[in-house]
């Protein structure tokens, strides 16, 4: 089971779009995929047809008993979606209160890691849609994942979010057995914009070897797909954005294969 966290300490950089697009492409190949929505805003949960304001069992439920998360609660929280091979552990808006509720309690950073251990034989792939703020939920995601994808819109403020994100990763690495591999994905790229082109070049110069050598372009079809509650690769497999995420997935699979053989 591969576990990818999709994270950046800035909102609006296409984290949710990246998760749903990659999950959809894998699901279309017949590969069982689990999505965790760790963002209290619940955009992914809404996208997949659930209401984070009223949902009864969610990721929030899993944090209620830190000493022992009941197996029943874990499987109760797992939701089917209308998309074949895609399952969801949904968000609840109550998750926004977790940092205050949990305080300094022991074990609060490993809840998601323990939860995923129940699913290791059920799902081939897991994607974690992270919140943009550093707190217990992001810490859980970074502790549970094997790899980190950092979507970065090619504009100045997103670069600042990337700097904060990589600082967080360096802190997390102190408590992990091995450094967390990360891969930067340029998103929402407008090739007609000189600023976007300059930022893209800066990304490659500052983080050589860590940046995807392609981009996810600005594509109005993403908005249309979101409105319909469909992943773009399902709605329109030939859209520019769909083809970009297909290329990204191919790159990720190739990288994983090289690591497993290396």
Buried (B, 14 or more C-beta within 10 A) or exposed (E): BBBBBBBBBBBBBBBBBBBBBBBBBBBBEEEBBBBBBBBBBBBBBBBBBBEBEEBEBBBBBBBEEBEEBEEEBBEBBBBEBEBEBBBBBBBBBBBBEBBEBBEEEEEBBBBBBBBBEEBEEEBBBBBBBBBBBBBBBBBBBBBBBBBBBBBBBBBEEBBEBBEBBBEBBEEBEEEEEEEBEBBBBBBBBBEEBEEBBEBBEEBBEBBEEBBBEEBBBBBEBBEBBBEEBBBBBBBBEEBBBBBBBBBBBEBBEEEBEEEEEE
